[in-house]
Amino acid sequence: GFTETAKFGASGIGDLIVLAKYQLIAPRINSPFELALGGGASLPTGSFTKEQNNSQLSIDLQPGTGATTLIAWAFAMRSFPAEGLRFFASTTYRYSGTNFDGYRIGDEFVVGLGGEYELNEHFDGSLFLRSRFASQDYANRRTLSATGGTYHDFMPSLSYSDGPSHMRVFGQLPIYRNV
């Protein structure tokens, strides 16, 4: 016989993210190094109480989280223009607040390292390794199983630029997962 599987999901406006960037060191022709810091917050503008079949959907299916989250990030890049090379590193830390239902998404730390090579006048190829470390979620005075974890991804890309136009195609290949 034919069995229909249940489909879950919600739609709506998500949480608003506001970030500010400060460039500590701007790249120059005689010093092709860049360093930028930033910070901001994710504000609880999206609904986190959507229901389906008279049951509230889990937080990962909601448009919003219902909590304020603080975000800090940093970016550094060193270029070698004569060789057509750029190396870069980035990091983001997210400190999550608790929503009105007492649910707190686990804090998250993401770090990435990569390099980009100028293939010709219009094309660049890059390789990026990203690692994400997430704490377990918390609700009803206990940590929740099957949340949080460690994730490592390899992300190759190819980009095309011509004047003001820029297009990038990339992939995300999981290397390691431990939920």
N, C-alpha and C positions, 0 to 999 in steps of 0.2 A: 504494500500500500504506500501511499504518498503521505509523508509527514512534513508539516510546515514547521520550520524553526522560528522561534520568537526573535524579533528584531528589536533592539533597544537603542535609544538615542534621543537627544534633545537638541533643539536649535534656539538661538537667541543671541543677544549681544553678550560678549564675554567681558572679562575684567579689563580695565583700562591700565595700560602700562605707560608710565612717565619716567623717562631717563634723561640725565644730563651728562654731557661729555666734556672733559677738560683735557686739552692736549698739552701735556707738560713739555714735551720736546717735539717740535715739528720737523719733518725731514727737509733737508736743504741739499743743494748740489754738492757742497763740500762736506756735509755730514748727513748721509742718508739713513739716519736712525729716527724712529718715531716711538713715542711713549705716550699713551693716553689712559686716563682713569675716568671712571664714571660711576654713577649711582642713581638710584631712583626707587620707585615703588610700583607695585601692582595694586590697584585700588579695586575694591569689591563692587563693581558696577553690574556684573552679570548675575543672573539667577543661579542659585545652588539648591533650589527646592523643587525642581521639575519632577513630575510623576508620570508613570506609565502603568496602566492596569492597576490603579489605586495603590501603587507602591512608589516610594521616592527612589529615583535612580541613584546609583553610586556616584561619588564625587567626580570620578574620572569621566563620566558621561554628561556632566552638567556643563552648561556654558560658562559659569563662573565658579569661584571657590567660596565666596562669602567672607573672605579674610584679606587683610592687608598684608602684603609681603614686601620686605625690604630687599633691594638688589644692589650688589656692588660688582663692578667688573674692571678689568684691566686688559690692555692690548699693547704689545711691543712688536716692532718690525725693524729688521735690518736689511737694507737693499745693497746689492752689488750691481750697479747699473751696467758696467762694462761687460759683465758676464751674463746679464739678463736674469739674475737670481734675486729672490726675496725670501727671507726666512721670517716666520712670525710665531708668536705665542699669544694665547688669550686665556682668560680665566673669568669665571662668573661664580658668585656665591649668592644664593637665595635663602633668606631667613623668613620662614613662613609664620604668619600669625594664626590664631584660632578663630574659626567662624562662630556664629551665634548658636549653632547646633553642637558646639564643643568639638568639632573636627579640626585637626591640624595636619596639613600635608607635611611630610618630612622635609627638612632642610636639604639643600642640594648644592653640590660643588662640582663645577665643570671646568676642565682644563684641556687645552688643545695646543698642539704643536704642528707646524706645517712648513711647507716650502712651495714656491712657485717659480716656474721657469718660462721665460719668454721664448716660445717656439719660433715665431716670426713676427712681423709687424702687427698682425691682427690677432694671433692666437697665443694663449698662455695655457700651460698645464700645471696642475697643482696636486699635491698629496697632503692630506691632513689626518692626523690621529687625534681623536677626541675621547676623553674619558669622563664619565659621569658617575658621581658617588651620591646616592640619595639615602637619607635616613628613613626609617619606617614611619608611616603615618600613625597618628594618635587619635583615639576617640573613646568615649565612655571610660575614661581613666585607665586606658591600657593601650599598648602598642598593637598595631594590627599586622598579622602575618600576611605574607604575599604582597607586601608593599616595600618600597625602598630597594636598594641593591647597588651593584656595581656593573657598569656597562662600558665596554671599549668598542669603538667603531673606527674603521678606516674609511676615509672619504676622498676618493679621487675626483678631479673635476677638469673640465676643459672650458675655457672662456674665449669669447670673441668680442673684440671691440673695434669700432670704426667711428672716430669722432665722438659725438655724444651718445652713441648707441653702445650698449653693452649687454651681452647675453652669456649666461653661465649654465652649463649642464653638469650635474654632479650626481654621484651615487653614494649610498651609505651602506657599507658592508659590515655587519656585526662580526666582531672578533671574539668577544667574550661576554657572557651574561651570567650574573649570579643574583637572582631575585630573592 
